[in-house]
Amino acid sequence: MPNAYWVVLFEDAPEMMAHRREFGSAHLEFLKKNENRIKIAGGLRPMPGAPYSGGMWIVKGCDFEDVVDIVQQDPYYNPEFRSFRIFSWAKALEKSVSL
């Protein structure tokens, strides 16, 4: 599935905040190193300025198993404090998007 898109949704336990502080720089380097596959990545908060409670990635050009592998290589990977779900995703409109 070379043109497949995947959405990865992360949900953090409150204890993940300490893990984020400890591994934040390594996580950002990991995202940069994998930007050819992880097209969009960012933290999720219930409201602007609130503590992070999860995150989201859009991944392109991988098989499901590859996405799981990428998640597990991320320095933020900590199954004790962070869970994730992976969804196959397709854009509704074929147009360029820039954020």
One Martini backbone bead per residue (centre of mass of N, CA, C, O) as a GRO file, in nm:
protein
   99
    1MET     BB    1   0.066   0.056   0.029
    2PRO     BB    2   0.211   0.334  -0.083
    3ASN     BB    3  -0.069   0.539  -0.065
    4ALA     BB    4  -0.130   0.518   0.221
    5TYR     BB    5  -0.331   0.623   0.491
    6TRP     BB    6  -0.276   0.724   0.839
    7VAL     BB    7  -0.422   0.735   1.163
    8VAL     BB    8  -0.285   0.845   1.475
    9LEU     BB    9  -0.407   0.792   1.805
   10PHE     BB   10  -0.337   0.948   2.113
   11GLU     BB   11  -0.346   0.848   2.466
   12ASP     BB   12  -0.304   1.011   2.777
   13ALA     BB   13  -0.181   0.997   3.071
   14PRO     BB   14  -0.087   1.207   3.318
   15GLU     BB   15   0.211   1.072   3.335
   16MET     BB   16   0.314   1.168   3.045
   17MET     BB   17   0.434   1.449   3.106
   18ALA     BB   18   0.711   1.357   3.211
   19HIS     BB   19   0.789   1.207   2.950
   20ARG     BB   20   0.778   1.452   2.766
   21ARG     BB   21   1.001   1.615   2.905
   22GLU     BB   22   1.231   1.399   2.873
   23PHE     BB   23   1.157   1.326   2.535
   24GLY     BB   24   1.103   1.575   2.345
   25SER     BB   25   1.360   1.607   2.169
   26ALA     BB   26   1.368   1.315   2.059
   27HIS     BB   27   1.090   1.326   1.927
   28LEU     BB   28   1.146   1.556   1.724
   29GLU     BB   29   1.377   1.409   1.581
   30PHE     BB   30   1.209   1.167   1.491
   31LEU     BB   31   1.011   1.325   1.313
   32LYS     BB   32   1.224   1.439   1.119
   33LYS     BB   33   1.344   1.160   1.031
   34ASN     BB   34   1.014   1.075   0.946
   35GLU     BB   35   0.881   1.284   0.729
   36ASN     BB   36   0.829   1.083   0.487
   37ARG     BB   37   0.582   0.951   0.668
   38ILE     BB   38   0.532   1.180   0.877
   39LYS     BB   39   0.331   1.444   0.783
   40ILE     BB   40   0.167   1.469   1.060
   41ALA     BB   41   0.217   1.631   1.387
   42GLY     BB   42   0.054   1.636   1.720
   43GLY     BB   43  -0.089   1.776   1.984
   44LEU     BB   44  -0.347   1.722   2.233
   45ARG     BB   45  -0.619   1.927   2.355
   46PRO     BB   46  -0.910   2.028   2.505
   47MET     BB   47  -0.763   2.314   2.529
   48PRO     BB   48  -0.619   2.592   2.511
   49GLY     BB   49  -0.342   2.548   2.742
   50ALA     BB   50  -0.373   2.275   2.806
   51PRO     BB   51  -0.289   1.983   2.869
   52TYR     BB   52  -0.178   1.718   2.734
   53SER     BB   53  -0.374   1.411   2.600
   54GLY     BB   54  -0.220   1.378   2.315
   55GLY     BB   55  -0.225   1.265   1.963
   56MET     BB   56  -0.130   1.314   1.602
   57TRP     BB   57  -0.110   1.129   1.295
   58ILE     BB   58   0.007   1.133   0.953
   59VAL     BB   59   0.051   0.852   0.743
   60LYS     BB   60   0.263   0.753   0.460
   61GLY     BB   61   0.344   0.460   0.280
   62CYS     BB   62   0.224   0.214   0.455
   63ASP     BB   63   0.188  -0.039   0.655
   64PHE     BB   64   0.049  -0.126   0.939
   65GLU     BB   65   0.308  -0.253   1.063
   66ASP     BB   66   0.482   0.002   1.015
   67VAL     BB   67   0.326   0.190   1.200
   68VAL     BB   68   0.375   0.035   1.458
   69ASP     BB   69   0.683   0.057   1.443
   70ILE     BB   70   0.704   0.362   1.454
   71VAL     BB   71   0.568   0.403   1.724
   72GLN     BB   72   0.776   0.211   1.886
   73GLN     BB   73   1.032   0.412   1.815
   74ASP     BB   74   0.930   0.630   1.975
   75PRO     BB   75   1.018   0.806   2.258
   76TYR     BB   76   0.703   0.821   2.349
   77TYR     BB   77   0.693   0.531   2.391
   78ASN     BB   78   0.442   0.427   2.649
   79PRO     BB   79   0.218   0.190   2.746
   80GLU     BB   80   0.159   0.297   3.038
   81PHE     BB   81   0.080   0.620   2.926
   82ARG     BB   82   0.024   0.522   2.611
   83SER     BB   83  -0.211   0.510   2.363
   84PHE     BB   84  -0.319   0.350   2.044
   85ARG     BB   85  -0.465   0.425   1.717
   86ILE     BB   86  -0.542   0.282   1.393
   87PHE     BB   87  -0.628   0.439   1.075
   88SER     BB   88  -0.772   0.438   0.789
   89TRP     BB   89  -0.723   0.691   0.524
   90ALA     BB   90  -0.926   0.930   0.328
   91LYS     BB   91  -0.964   1.171   0.118
   92ALA     BB   92  -1.232   1.352  -0.002
   93LEU     BB   93  -1.033   1.566  -0.134
   94GLU     BB   94  -0.830   1.633  -0.421
   95LYS     BB   95  -0.619   1.845  -0.254
   96SER     BB   96  -0.424   2.071  -0.149
   97VAL     BB   97  -0.240   2.095   0.166
   98SER     BB   98  -0.181   2.366   0.399
   99LEU     BB   99  -0.056   2.468   0.737
   0.00000   0.00000   0.00000
